[in-house]
Amino acid sequence: MIQIKARNDHFVDRGRMWNLIASAPFGRSLELAVIDEEGLHALIFPCEKGREGWRDAITGVRVDIRPTHWRDWKPGTAQVSSLQDSP
């Protein structure tokens, strides 16, 4: 997990709201957030939801994660945000 997430002390973007993972759409580049033993983290690459699970939107490689929140991927940035903004 350490290799695929950004650290909490990186950039913060509180202007964009997080959505619950149950509402994640198929076939769109999304920024995903996960919760692990170290806290809340946003992945540093876009992912797409598929029938068999999540894939890296750039490489197509399957990503074995259990995200809790999503929002639209903002091209050109890898950012970490607090999930306190989620509904």
C-alpha positions, 0 to 999 in steps of 0.5 A, a space after each residue: 500500500 505504501 507504494 501506491 498512496 501519497 503521504 498525508 503531509 503532501 498537498 491538501 485540496 479541501 475544495 473538492 468533495 469526496 463521495 461514498 464508494 458505493 456511488 462510484 461510476 464505471 468507466 471514468 478516471 477517479 481519485 480514490 481514497 483508502 483508510 489503512 493503519 496509518 490513516 486516510 490516503 488518496 491514491 496518487 494515480 487515477 483508477 477506473 471501476 470495472 466488472 472485476 474490480 479496480 484498475 489503474 486508469 493509465 496502465 490498465 493493471 488491476 489494483 487490489 484495494 478496498 477504497 472508501 471514497 472517490 471523486 473525479 480525477 483532476 488531471 496533472 495532479 496527485 493530491 491528498 485530502 482529508 475525508 472530513 469533506 465527505 457527505 
